Amino acid sequence: MNDPGLGDDIPVYVISVAAELSGLHPQTLRQYDRLGLVSPGRASGRGRRYSMRDIRTLREVQRLSQEEGINLAGIKRILELEIEVEKLREHLFHLHNELDAARSAVARRSSGEAGGGELLPVRRARVTIFNTSTPPEQDR
């Protein structure tokens, strides 16, 4: 069912195939698209193309609706939160890697491996400060 040469995010399945793979009616897939529960890719002729990830999402929507009794608005919120959690996990992973690299650099520096006066890489941060106070009155 899943070609190893194709990634999970490549939209290749037309709506009839996606409906069959997900166990849903094509009209249900169109409704879920309109509601924003799943957003398939579009072919040049504007036809929907579903990826394997879309198929899994459709199956999960069906499961949450039928087995858990959750309405579509609730399912949409669950899917949004799952995406947010995944992004946060990825961000946390990168922060852990940065922290490990910084700890290693500090350990090397304190053990004398690094040459004296060597600069350590520091992640740049951009800060924007908004002046929320009212401007002083000027003499007229």
Secondary structure, DSSP 8 states (H G I E B T S, - for coil): ---TTS-TT---B-HHHHHHHHTS-HHHHHHHHHHTS---EE-TTS-EEB-HHHHHHHHHHHHHHHTT---HHHHHHHHHHHHHHHHHHHHHHHHHHHHHHHHHHHHHHHTT-S-TT---------------S-------
